[in-house]
Amino acid sequence: MNAVSSASADSLRAALAAVLDGLPPNRAAQAVERLIANYRGTTPTDAPVLRDRSDVAAYAAYRMPATFEAVRGALDALRAAAPDWEPRTHTDVGGGTGAASWAVAEAWEEAPPRTTVLDWAEPALALGRELAAGVFDAEWRRERIGAALSLPEADLVTVSYVLKELTEADRTALVTEAARAAQAVVIVEPGTPDGYERIIAARTRLTDAGFTVAAPCPHSGACPIVPGTDWCHFSARVSRSSLHRKVKGGSLPYEDEKFAYVAAVRFPVTPAPSRITRRPQIRKGQVLLELCGPEGLGRDTVTKRHGPLYKQARDAEWGDSWPPEEQSQG
């Protein structure tokens, strides 16, 4: 297959628009409502959430752009910690219509890894294959995501928005299997307190298996957040097409996707010196930064007296490494 476009947010939206053209908006909206109720529920499912093409099409419009941006944010942080590392093989566990695979193909667009997408919903795999046609090559394979899953060895394994759908035993088995099979594991969950708890549990299992945390944490030790008092999460800005707005019932041209993640590896990395854990507060003549560093949680106040660093602080975003690379090396 000859690629005719690159994997990007724009090409994903174009592919979605082409696939969803002709789907009655009311039918899509009804399917979205059911999917929202499912994903906001508290009971893990032991059957595919996506049952047919209508469900899958609605899910693609509802979730793919946001999942793509969240995974892209996690991958950007991994690449910053390991700029010379390039995966040659990638397994997308529970990948569904392939949003994480799009993000991986974009992250290493000059030489995208060979990707295998595993999911138990055949309609999702079929649509994912259709969306990716002409953009990147992947094998789309039907697999039951659970304790019995055996993963092929791969440089990179991604698990995005999957753990909540599994029982606790299946989550533990999946993360353990990912640690066995991969050189790097990236796990993304919703940026909610329970999503963060699943990420922390996965992070602990990965470090116990000998992995080093590449991002977002500046260290591989215990998370300094006192359980129940707060949760670590980040935000990704998602551009919304007119079709996306129609299906989701929104009016703004964008939305902010809150997500929690961990990227852990079996090779040398340089984690961020500190990570900005909240949206920077810009005040007159100063910027307040909430940070997580090797010594724990803290706050940095950057003022005009700091010279060029002050402008960099004003431009800094939630989730960025701090201080900027040239400053941390100075």
N, C-alpha and C positions, 0 to 999 in steps of 0.2 A: 504494500500500500504506500503510495506517495503522499506525504503530508502536504496539505494545502494551506494550513494555518497553524499558528502556534497556540499552545495552551495558555489562556489568559482569561481574566474576568470578562473582557469584552467578547472574546470568541465563545466563552461558555454561555453568556447571555444570548448571543446570536444563535447558538445551537439549540438552546432551550426554546427560543421564540419559534424556530423552524419546526421543532418537534411538537410544540403545544398549539400550533396554529390550527384552528378549527375545533379545539376542545371547548365545549360550552362553558363559559365562566361560572355559571351557577353550579354545574356539576363539579367543576374543579373546587369551587368554594366549599361545597358540601363535603367533599373528600378531605379538604384541608382541615375543616372543623373536626372531623373524626380523628385525623392524624394528630392534631393539637391535643385533643382530649387524651389520646393514647400516650403521647410523649410527655404530657404533664402528669400522668398517672404515677402511682407508686409501686405498681405490681409488675415485675418483670414478665415478659411474655416468653412462652416456649414455642411460639408459632410465628411465621413471618408477618410483620406488620403490613407490608405492601402486598396486596392480594392480586391485583390485576393492573392492566395498563393505565386505567383512569386514576387509580390510587398512586401509581408510580409517577404519572405525569404531574399530578397535583403536588406530590412530595418534591419532585424536581423543582417546580416553580417556587415552592414554599421554603425549601431548605438548602438546595445546592449552592446558591450564591453565598449564603451566610457560612455554610460549612467550608466552602472553598477559601473564603477570607480568613476564617479562624485557623485553618490548617496552614495557610500561607504565612500567617503571623508566627506560628510555632516553627515552621521551617526556616523562616528568615532568622529567627533567634539561633536555631541550630547551625545554620550556615555562618553566622557571625562568630560562633564559638569554634567552628571547624571549617574555615574558609577554603582549605585545600582539599577537603574530602568530597568525593563524588561517588554516590552509589551507582553500582552497575545493575543491581537487581532490587526490586521493590515488591513487597506484598501488602496489599490493601485489605485488611481484615474487616469483614462486615461492610465492605465498601459501597454496596448498593449501586447507585447510579454513577459512582466514581468521582465524587467531588474532591476527595483527598488525592486521587490519582491525577486529576487535573492540576492541583496545586504542586504536586511533585514534578510533573512534566514541565510546569512553568519554572520551578525553582532551578532545575538543571536543564534548561531548554536547549543548550548547545549539545548536550549528549544525554537525553532522557534515559533513565534506567529502564530495563525490561520489567514491565509491571504485570502482576497477577492480581486480579480483583476476586476476592472470595465473598460470597453472600449466599444466603439460603433462599432468597426470593428470586426466582427465575425471571419474573417480569421486570424487576429492577436491573438485573444483569443485561437483559435484552435491550432496555432503553439506554443503559450506560454504554453498551457497545455501539448503539446507534448514534448517541451524542458524540462519542469520541472518534467516530469514523472520519478519517482524513486529518485528524489532529495528532493523535499519538497511538502507538501500538500497545495493546494489552491483551492478556488472556483473561476471559471472564468465565469463572468457574463456580458452579453451584456446590456449596459446602454448608453443612450444619455448623453454625458458630457456637461452640460449647466445649465441654471438657474433653470430648473425644477428638477435637480438631488437631490434626498434625500439619504443621506448617513447613513448607520448603525452606531450606536455608536461604537467607537473603541479606543483602547489605542493610536494607532499611525495611522496617515493618511499621505501618501506620495503623492505628486503631482510633477512628474518630466517631464520636457520638454513638458508641456501641455498648460500653460497659453497663449503662443504665438498663439496657434491654435484657441483661443476663442476670441469672441468680448469682449470689455471692460466690458459691462454689465454682460456677462457670467463669466468673471474672478472674478468680485466682488462677484457675487452670489456664485461661487464655494468656494472661500476663506472663505466667511461668513459661508457657510454650513460646511466646514471642521472645522472651529473654534467651531461651535455648537456641532459637533459630536465627536471630538477627545480630548484626553489629551495632545497629542503632535502632531505637524504638521511640516513636513519637505517638503519644496518646493525648487525645483532645476530648474534653467533656464540656457540657454547658457550664457557664460561669455562675453557678448557684452554690449554696453551701453544701448540698449533697454531691454536686458534681466535683467540687474541690475535695471532698472526703474520698471519693473514688480515685481521684488523681493521687492523693497522698498515699492511699493504700497501694496503688500501683507503683508509685515512686519508691516506697519502702521495699516492695518485692524486687524491683529492679536493682536497687543498690545492694540488697542482700545477695543478689545473684552476681555481684561484682561489677555492675555498671557504674559509670560516673555520670552525674547529672550535668548536662551541657547547658540547659535552659529550662525554665526561666531563672532558676536559683543560681546564686553565685557560689554555691558550695553543695556538697553532697551529704551534709549532716542533716540532723532533724530540722523540720520546719519550725521557725521560731514563733509561729502564730499559736496562741493558746487555744486548744480546741473549744469550739462553741462561742468564741469571742469575735471572730472575723473569718474571712476566707480569702485566699489568693485567687484573683481572676484578672482578666484583661479585656480589652475591647477592640473590635475591628469594625471599621466603617464599611458598610455594604451599600453600593449603588443599586438602586432598584429600578428596573425597567417598568414601563407602563403596565405590561402584563403582570409583572410581579406585584405591583401595587394593587392591581385589580383583584388578583387571587387572594392577597393577604388583607385587602380591605383598608389599606393605608393611603395616605395622601402625600407624605413627604417623599422626596426623591432619594432618600437614603434611610438606613437604619443602623443601629449600633448592635453588633453581635457580641454578647458577653461570653467569654469562654475561659476555661482553665486547662492547663496542659503541662506535660512534662516531656522533655526530650533527653534521653539517656543513651550513653554510648559505651563501647568496649575499647575505644582508642583514645589517644591524647586529645584533649580539647582545652580551650582557654575560655572559661565561663566569664560572664560579665563581672566587672569589679563590684558593681551593685546594680540592682534592678529598680526602676521606678514603678512602684506598686499602686499608685493612684494617679488620676489626672492632675498634672501640675497646677498649683494655684498661683495665678499671676496677680500680684498686687502692685501698687505703685512703687516702682523702684526695687522690687524684689520678687523672687520666685520661690515658692515653698515646694519642696520635693519630698514625698514620702518614699523611703527607700528600704530595700532588704539587702543587707550586705553580709559578708562572712561573719561579722560579729552579731548579726541579728537585725531587728527592725530599728529604724532611725529616721531622722528628718534632717534635711540640709536646706539652709536658707542661702540663696545666691542673690547678691545685690549688685548694683552698678559698680561698686568698688572692685568686684571680681573681674572687671574688664571684659575680654572676649567670652569668658565663661558665662557671663550674664546673658548675652545674646543666645548662646547655645542652650541655656536653661529655658529661655522664653520659647525656643523652638522645639524643646524636648517634648516627647509624647509619652503617655502612659504605656508602660511595657518596655521602654527604651533602656539600654545599658547606660549607666552613669558612673563616673564622668565620661565624656566623649573619649574616644580611643586616643587621640593625640594628647589629651590632658592626662589620662591614666598612665601613659608611657613617659610623661615628662617628670 
